[in-house]
């Protein structure tokens, strides 16, 4: 009689462990749920387009319209010319781009220092940086506005850019990422090869931190693009406004506000963000996935 071969170690493992690491395919129920979630998420954007294609009276009349109308291009032209959205769009792109670039750069440098550079008081200083996130931004408005006024920066873009060059959240975010993704041995090996601090940052830290830098840059860019509170104080709608400040005066009439024009302006301010994510979204998600894979 022949005996059955002994089961291999892989065969002794439970079936759910054998499937670990294998690529799973979504079933019909999963696809249905994801499709419903996508429809629910996209409905506000769809209704924004619908409202922008009707008159203001039709938008506020029950039942609300659910199909596009014929006034979309007329409303776009009216909104574009009423508050000079072209200039506001350029200003917002400059402000959001500069804020995102500076925040990513300075946060990465500070995060590397807190993660891998030993110095006295590092823990206390990091705790102080994190504690600043609990301070409401409204508390700094009055002294910040007095400083901007003394420097003569009222209604100038630097009054919005300079206070936002770095954020405590970005420093903490990059520090937490580099603690896990950047081994101390890698930094020591670079220093033993004769690399100075700037070369270590350029050739070691930046390549390792690239996925987190992409995510932080996207988050900061969107936040700076949609920021309204401080730009509304430092800038004026008729002078040198950002997009959100310009939209504050959109649709105003003698006795009422045209909600269709307001939603048209909101649509104009949303389209650039959708375009950026459509172009860079795959690279950002790919960077996150690459950063999550460990040997």
N, C-alpha and C positions, 0 to 999 in steps of 0.2 A: 504494500500500500504506500502510496506517495502522500507525504504530508504537505499541507498547504504552506506556502511561504509565509514567514513572519511578516506582519504589517510593518511598513516603514514608519519612521517617526512622524512624517507628514500625515500618514493615514491615521495615526492614533489621535491626532489633534481633532477637536470638535469641528463640525462642518463650518460653523461661523468663523472659526479661526483660519480655516483653509481658504476662505474667501477674502480674508483681509489682504489688502493690497491690490486686489483685482478691481478692474473698472466696472462699475455697476451702471446699468442702463435704466433710464426712467421708464416707469410703466405708464399705462394710459391714465390712471388716476392722478399720478404725479404731474403729468403733462397738463391735465385738465385744471388742477389746482394752481399750477404756475401760470397758465393762461388766464384764469380768473383774477389772480393777483396782479398780473400785468395790465389787464383791462381796468381794474379798480385804480391802479396807480396812474394810468394814462388818462383817465376820464377828466380830472381837473384841467389838464392841458387841452384836451379836446373841447371842453366847454368854454375855455378861454378863447379859443379860435372861433367857436360859434358865437359867443357874445360880441367879439370884435367885428363880426360880419353883420351885425344888426344895428338898428338905431338905439339910442339911449332909452326911449320910451318902450320899445319892444322888450328890452332886456329886463326891465323892472315890472313888466306886466305878466300876471299869471294867466295861464301856465307858461313857464319859462321856455324859450325855444331850445330844441335839441338838435335841430338841423341847421347847417350853415346858411347864411343869408347872402345878399348881393352887395353889401357895403364894405367889405373887408378892405379893398384897396383905397376906397375913399376915406375910411377911418384911419388907415395907415398914413396916408398923405397928410391928413389934417393933424394927427398927433405929432407927426415928424416936424411939421412946420410951426406948431403952436408954441413949443417951448425949446426949439433948437436941439432936438434929440441927437443930431449928428455930432455936435460939439460935446454934449454930455456923454455920448458913447465913447468918443476918443478919450476924454478925461478919465472915465471909469476904467477903460482898458489900461491906460498908463498907471493909474493908482493901484489897481488890483495886481497888475504884473509886477510892479516894483515892490509892493508889500509882500507878495508871494515869494519872489526871489530873495529878498533880504531876510525874510523870516526863515526860509529853508536854509540859507547859508549860515546865519548866525545861530540858529537852533541846532544845526548839525555840529558846528564847532563847539558850542557850549555843552551839547549832549555828549560829545566825545570827551571833553575835559572832565565832566562829572562821572563818566563811565570808566575811563581808563587812565586818567592822569591823577596820580596821588598828590594831594596838597593839603595843607593844614586847614581845617575848617570846612572841608568839602561837604560833609553831611549836613552841617548847620546851614551852609549857604544854599544847598539844594532844598532843604526844608523851608527856607525863607522864600525861595523862588516859587515853590509850590503853594505856599501860604498866600502869595499875592493873587492867586486865582480866585480866592474867596472874597476879595475886595470888589464891591460893585463899581462898575466903570463910571457911574453917575457921580461918585465922590470926587473924581479927578477933573470934572468938566470945568469948574470955575477956575482953579489954578491953571489948568491947561489953556483955557481961553485967554486969561490974562497974559500968559507967556506968549501966546500967538499974537495977541494985540501989541505987546511991547516990541516984538520982532517985526511987526508990519506984515504979517503973513495972512491976514484975514482975506478970505476969498482967493487964496492961492493954493495950489495943489500940495505944496510941501507941508502945509498945515495938517493935511490928512495923511500924508505918507510917513513923515518922520515919527509921529507918536506910535506908529504901528510897525516899526522896523523889525521888532522881535516880540515874541509872545511867550509867556511862561508855559502855556500848554505845549507849544512847539519844543521848548527845551526839555520838558519832562518826557514828551513823546519820543524824541530822538534818544534821550538817555536810556529809557527803558528798552528801546529796540537795540541799541548798540551793546548794552550789557549782555544780551542774549546772542546777538549775531556776530559780535566782534571779539574773538578770543584774545586774551591778554598776551598769549604766546606769539600771536601774529604781529602785534605791535612791537614786542621785544625783539623778534627776529628781524624786523625792518630796521630797528635801531642798531642792532648788532652788525647789520650790513652797512652802516654808516649813513642811514637816511636821517635827515633833520626833521623837525616837527612838521614843517610845511610839506615836505615830500611824503611823510607818513600820512598826512591828511589827504593829499591829492591822490596818492597811489594805493592807499589801503582803506582809509575811512570812507571816502566818497564811493568807491565801487561797492563796498559792503552795505552802505546805508542807502544806496540808490532806490530800492523799493519803498522804504519808509519816506525818503525825500519826495518821491512822486506822490504818495498819498497825502503827506502834509502839505505839499504845494497845491494839490487840488482842493483840499479843505480850506486852506487860507485864501486861495483865489476866489472861491465861491463866497466865503464870508466877507471878504473885502468888496466884492462886486455888489452884494446885497446890503452892505452897511448903510444905515440911514441916520442914526442918532447923532454921532459926532460930525459927519459931513454936513448935516443940515444946520448945525450950529456954526461951523467954521466957514461954510460956503453959502452963497446966495443963489437962488434960482435964476436970477437975471444976470448974474456975473459970470462965474466960472464953475458951474455946477457939475457934480457927478450925475449919473443916470437916475439914482433914487431920489436925489434932491430935485432934479428936473421934473420927475413924475409927480412930485407933491403938488405942483401947480397945474397939472394936466386936467383938462376937462372942466375947469371951473367956468361957470357962466355968471349971469347977473343974479339969478335967484336959486340955482341948483347946479349940481355936478352931473355931467354926462358920463354915466357909468360905462357905456360902451367905449368911449374914448379912453377912460382910465384903464379898462381891461386891454385895450389895444396897446397902450403904452407898456403895460405889464407883459404883454406878449412880445413886444420888441425887446424888452430887457431880458427876457428868458431865452430867446432864440440863440444869442451868442454862447450862453452856457451849454445849451444842448449841442451846439456845433463843436465846442471844445471837447465835450465828453464823447461825442461820436467819433472824433478824430483820435483822441488820446485815451479813451476808455479802455480799449483792448490792451494797450501798452501798460497802463496802470494796473489792471487786473493781472496781466502777465508778470509784472514786477512783483506784485504781492505773492503770487503763486511761487515764483522763483525764490523769493525770500523765505517762504515757509518750508521749502524742501531742505532737509538736513541729511547728511550722509550718516 
